[in-house]
Amino acid sequence: MNKKQLTHAFALLCLVGASYPAGAASNTQPGNTASDNTASGNAADDKPGSANDDAVKKLLTQASYWHSKAHDDMAMEALQKVLAVDNHNIDAMYLMALYQMQSGNTQQAAIWRKKISDISPDDPHLASLDGANSMQTISRGQLNTARDLARSGHIKEAIATYRTLLHGNPPPDELALEYYQTLAGDSDTWQQGVDGLRRRAHMLPGDAATQLALGSALTWQESGRREGIAMLSGLAPDNKIADKALQQALLWLNPKATDLPVYTAYASRHPDDTAPMDHYRKSVDGGATKAAFDALNGGDLSTAKTKFDEVLKTQPKDSNALAGLGYVALRHGNFTQAETLLRQASAQDTGNTNGAQWTKDADNAHFYGALNSARSMTQKGQYAEALSQLDNAQGTSADQRQAADMQRADIYRRQENCLILSRFIASYWLNAHRTPPRAPACSGSSNKSIKKLKPRKFCVPCPPACVPVMPVGVITATNSVKPPKQQ
């Protein structure tokens, strides 16, 4: 950087520091902070104009701030500081012309306009100034009609009224924001509105109102939503309107895992507003949970377990994922683990609409776990322990009670205790079906049904019609208990 450049940069920075309002700091453009300038200081030798550019942007932002507060004298003072070191700065000349025009000083406005024209005859700022001058001929009645239509949601009608009002010309500066925002409010003209706001943002890089309008408009359509959210995120910490627009955009967005930082940043500023983060988790984690249930319902237990585990790594209290693992365990025949997971899911999310089903399926898992234990003990000859397991099984349906009774009958048959078996089967049919079928003889080795074999000498004889057979068939856990479809 040469001596002249250093002198200009130093002068500008001194001017900014001497007159920059404390309250205007919140309106600076994102990225133009003191820390940013310090961090890039080592690159100043490579970019000689960087210090000048930063100082000019701060002064232009300062001018926009004072103008928004109706202090045009201080706004013009900031612009004069820019022109003192760069008398060809078109942005500063444009604002000087605009503010003079809005103040009614048409002669001064014309002088500044001519200066711009002399430097850059085709500069777009000239058309904007011409549009601002045309405000004097605009019908206030028609303008109010257009505004009322826009406020009431009749966007197409409002756009048509604005266009009639402007006679097809670009909007004057005073109407630019509302006109382009109205265009952006309709999907058919959204791109036109956004393009108009982009042009204005380019001409007025320090204008916070334009940045806010552009950021908000971008969020109104999915294709621009992430860009708009990025712009609003830079404005939101110091601008309540931008913060509210950001919150709405976060709720509109169809988030991906990569969007987590913007949701986390919003949540850190608003710990009591959980709606955006809940939306993120429902969309991102909920999508992963749905994919896991799809795999489960499709019989791909390995993939289902992997996906449920992935959800629980980031959301360890996700009740749907816990229940999903319970159903995976159930399909594998691990009834104890299934019962534990399903009860845990139900207990920690009492408001979940699937909670009642989880509790019911946990009870089913408990029953079939006890039934399986009883069958295993029966095979080992541990009949007393097996009967105790069946007593604790607590079947809740007719099918479950039938399965338990069939296992009891098998135990009695294996014990070759025909008297107890006869009484048990008779009692079963008396309680369940009234009319008993023909009776079988004792003995046999099947654990699925009672076979009709010839009686042995140790069996107590029974009248042929009084000892019925048990119904044949076993109800299995995997047939009777299935996970509910994930909503």
N, C-alpha and C positions, 0 to 999 in steps of 0.2 A: 504494500500500500504506500503510495507516495505522500509527500507532505501535504499537498492540497487536499487529497482525499481524507487524510487524518484530520485536517482542520475542519472540513465540512462535517464529518461524522461527529467530532467532538462538539461542534457548535450545535448540531441538531440534538444530540443527547442532552446537552445542557439546557436547551430550550424546553425539551420534553420534561426534564426533571424539575424545572423551575415552575412550570405552570400546569402540570398534569393533575387533574382533580383526583382526590383519593377515592371519591365515589365512582369515578369512571373506570376504575381498575377492573371492576366486574364486567365491563362491557368490551374488554379487549378481545381481539380475535384469538381463537384457540391456537396455541403454538407460539404466540408472541410474548411469552413471559420472560422475566429477567433471567430465570434459570436456563431457558433455552438459549438466550443470547450468550450467557457465560459459557455454556457447554460448547457452543459453536465458535468460541473465540479463537481457538487454535487454527480454525479454517479461514480466518479473516485474510490472511496473506494470499490464499488461493482465490478468494472472492472479494475483491476490493470494494465492491458496492454493497456488500451485505449489511454493514453497519448503517450506511445511509438508508438502505431500504427499510430496515427495521425501525429506524427513527421516524422515517416518513410515514410508515404505516401507523405508528403510535400517534403521531400528530393528526393524521386523517381520522383515526378512531376518536381521538379527543374532540375534533371538530364535530363529528356526528353526534357525540354524546351531548355536547353543549347545545347543539341545534335541537335535539330531542327534548331538552329541558327549557326550550324557548329562550336561550341565551345566545342569540346570533352574534352579539358583539364579541363574546369570548370564542365562539366558533370561528369567526373570521380572523381573530387574532392568531389562533392556532394555524389557520391556513396561510396567513402571511408569513409565519415562521418557516413553513415549507418553501414558499416561493422566494424567501430571502436567500436561500442557498441553492434553490433549483427553480429558476424562473420559467422553465419550460414544463413544469409538472402539470399535466393536463387534468389529473384527478383533482388537484387543488383548485385549478382554474374553473373546472366544472362546478364544484361546490360553491365557489365564490359567486359564479353567475346564477346558480340556482337559488342560493340564499338571498341574494339581492333581488331576484325576480319575485320570490315569495314575500319579500318585505315591501314590494311595490316600487323598488328602485330600478325601473326598467332601463334607464339610461346606463347605469353601472352594469346591469346584467348584460346589456348589448355589448359593452366594451370587453367584458370577459369572454363573451361568446366569440367576438371577432378575433381575440387572441388565440383561442382554440382553433378557429378556422384557418388562421394564418399558419399555424404550426402543422395542423393535420386536417385538410379540407374534408376528408371523408370520415372523420372520427365519429363513432356512434354516439358520443356524448352530445353532439350537435342535434341529432334527431330527438334525443331525450329532452333537451332544452326547448326545442320547438314545441314538443308535446306539452311541456309544462306551461309554456306561454299560451297554449290553446285553452287552458283551464278557464280563462276569462270568458270564453264563449260557450262553455258547457252549461246546459240546462240543469239547474239544481233539482228541479222536480223529477226529471228523468233519472238523475243520479240517485236520488232517494228511492225511486221505484226499483232500480237495479239492486240497490243495497238491501231493500226489504225482501225482494225475491230471493236473494242469496241467503239471507238470514233464515228465511222460512223453508229452505231446502229445495226451492224450485231453481236448481242450478242452470239448466238449459235455458229457461226463460230469462234468468239473470244475465247469462252470457249474451243472449240475443239483444237485450236492452243495452248492455254496455257497448256492444259493437255498433248499434245504431247511434248511440250517444257520441262515439268517437269517430264516426264516419269512416271506419276502416283504417284509421291512423293509429300509430303506437300510442299507448296511454301516456298522459303527462306524468311527471314524476310523482305528483301528489296522489295519483290514482294507481300507480304501477303495481304496488304490492297487492291491493285488494283485487285488481283486475286479474293479475296472473294467478293469484290464489283461487279466485273463482273459476278460472279456466282449469286449474289443476283439480278442482272439486268434482269434475265430470270425467269419467273414464275415457270418453271420446276425445277430450281436449286436454287430458292430463299432461301429455308430453309437451304441448304448446305452452302450458302454464309453467312447467318446470324449466323449459328452455328460456322463457322470458325472465324467470327469477335467476337463472344462471348468468344471463347477460348482465343483469343488474348487479349481481354479486361480484362479477368481474370488474364492473365499472366502479363499484363502491366496496372495496375489499374490507373496509373497516366498519361497515354498517351492520350493527348487530341485528337490527330489525329485519334486514334482508336475509341474513344468515338464518335467522329463526324461521322466516317464512319459507325459505327454500328447504331447510331441514324438515319442517313439518310436512310440506307438500310431498316431498319424496316418500314419506312413510305411508302415504295414502294408497299406494299401489305396491303390490308384492315385489315387483321388479326393482323398485328404488328403496325399499324399506330398510335394508341394511345400511345403505349409504346415508339415508336420513337419520337413522339411529346413531351412526358415528358422528354426524354433525351435531345432533341434539345433545349427545353425551358430552361434547366439549362446552356447550352452553349451559347445560342443566344445573351444574353446581351453584351458579350465581344468578340463575334466571328461573323464577317460579313457573312462568308460562312454558318455557322450554322443558322444564322438568316434568310438568304435567303431560306435555305432548310426548315426551320420551316414555313415560309410564304407559300411555295408551298404545304407543307403537310396540312396546315390548309384549303387550297382551295380544296385539294383532299378529305379531311375527310367528311364523311356523319355525320354531327354533331348532338348531342343530347343536351338537356337543360343542362345536367351536364358538358358539355364541355365549358360552357361560360367563366370560369376563364382564360383558356389559350388564348381565343380570346380577352378577355379584357386586359390581360397582354401585348399581342402583340400590340393592339391598343394604349395602353398607351405609348409605345416606338415609335410608328409610327402613330401619329395622322393624317398624310396626306395620309396614305395608308388605305383606307376604304374597300378594296376588301374582306379581310378575314371576317370582321364583317358583311359586306353586305351578304356574302355567308352564314354565321351563321344564320342571321335573315331570309333570304329567305328560308333556309332549315328547321329551327325550327319553327319560327313564321309562315312561309308560309305553313308548314304542318298542323298547327293548323287551319289556315284560310281555307285551302282546306277542312278539316274535317267539319268545320262549314258550308261551302257552300254545302257539300254533305248532311248534315242534312237538310239544307234549301230546297234543290232540292228534298229531300225525304219527305218533308212535316212536319218534326219534328222541328217546329218553336221554341219550348222551348229550345231544345238542341242547336240549331243554335245560338240563342241569347246568351246563356251561354258561348258558345265557342268564339263568336265574342267579348264578354265583356272581356274574359280572355286574348285574344290577345291585346286588347286595354289597359289593365292594365300595360303591359310591353312595348307596343309600341303605345302610345296614338295618334300618327299621322299616323297610318297604314290606308291608304286610302281604301284598300280592305275590311278591317274589318268594317270601317265606312259605306261603301256602303252596306255591308252585313246586318248591322243593319237597314239600310234604306229599304232593301227588306223585312226584317222581319216585319217592321212597315207597309209596303205596303200590305203584306199578311194579316195582322190584320185589315186592313182598316183604319189605322191611317195615312191619306194622308199628313197632315201637317208635322208630324214628318218625314215621308218618304222623302218628298221634301227637308226638311232642311238637313238631313243626306246625301242624294245623291248629293246635290249641294256642301256641305262641302267637300265631298270626291273628287269630280271633281275639285274643286278650289285649293285644297292643293296639288294635284299631277297631274299637267298639262301634265306630260309626260307619264302617265299611258295609255296603249292602250285601256282600258275600259272607259276612261274618257268621250268620246262622247256618249256612251251608257248610262252612269250615268246621263248626262245632259238631254238626251232624256227622260229617265224614270222619272227624276225630273219634267219635263214639264208634263208628263202624270199624275203624282201624283197631280200636281197643278190643272189640269183639273178635275180629278175625285173628288178631294176635293171640288172644287166649285160646281160640279154637285150634289154631295151629300148634300151640304148646300142648294142648290136650291130645292131639293126634300123635305128636311125637312121643309123649309119655305113654300113650297106649301101645305104641309099637314096641316100647321098651319094657312093657309089662308093669308100668307104674300106674296101676288102675286107680288107686285112691287119690293120688296127686292129679291124675287126669280129670277125675270127677270134680275135684275141688276147683280146677281151672274152669271147667264148664259152669260151675255154680257162680263163678266170678265174672263170666263172660258178659252177662247183662245184655242179651240180644234185645234190640228195639223193634224188630220187624218180624212178621210171620216167617219169612224165609230164614232169618237168622235163628229164630227159636227152633225151626224144623231142623236146621243143620246141627244145632247143639243136641237136640233129642236123638238124632240119628247117630251122633258120636256116642252118646250115653248107651244107646241100644247095642252098638258095636262092642262097647266095653263089657256090658253084661253078657253078651254072647261069648266073648273071649273068656270070661270067667266061668262059662258053662253053667250059669245059674239061671236055669229055665224058669223057676218060679218068679224070681224078680223080673226077668225079661218079659214073661207073660203078663204080669201085672202092669209093668211099665207101658208095654205096647197097648194093652187094653185101655189103660188110663189115657194114653195119647189120643187114641181114636174116639174115645168117649168125649174128651174135652174138645177135640177139633172137628170131628166128622160124624159123630153119632153112630153111623152104621159101619161096624168093622168088617173087613174082608176075611177070607179064610186064613187060618193060622199056619205058620211054618213050624218045622221042627228045629231043635237046637243044633248047635255045632256049625262048623264052617270056618273059613279064615279070611273072608273078604271084609275090608274096612269101609266099603262103599255102600253095601246093602246086605240084607239078611237073606241068605240063600235058602231055598227049600230043600233040606236034606232029611234023610231018615233019622228019627230020634235015637239017641244012644241010651244005654241002660241007666246012666246016672241022671237023666232028665226026669223031672216030675211030669207025669202024663197030664195032658189037658184035653178037655173036650174039643173036637175039631173046629167048632164054629166060634169058640170064645177067645182064641188068641190070634189077633190079626197080624198082618205083616206091616212093617214100617214102609212109608213111601220111599221109592228109590230115587236117588239124585242128590247131588251135593252142590250147595251154593258156594261159589268161590268169591273171594274178595275182589279179584280183578274184574269179575263180571258184574258185581253188584254195586261197586263204588267207582264212580268216574268223576274227574274234576269238572267243575262247572265251566262252561265256555266263558272266556274272559271278555268283558264288555269293552 
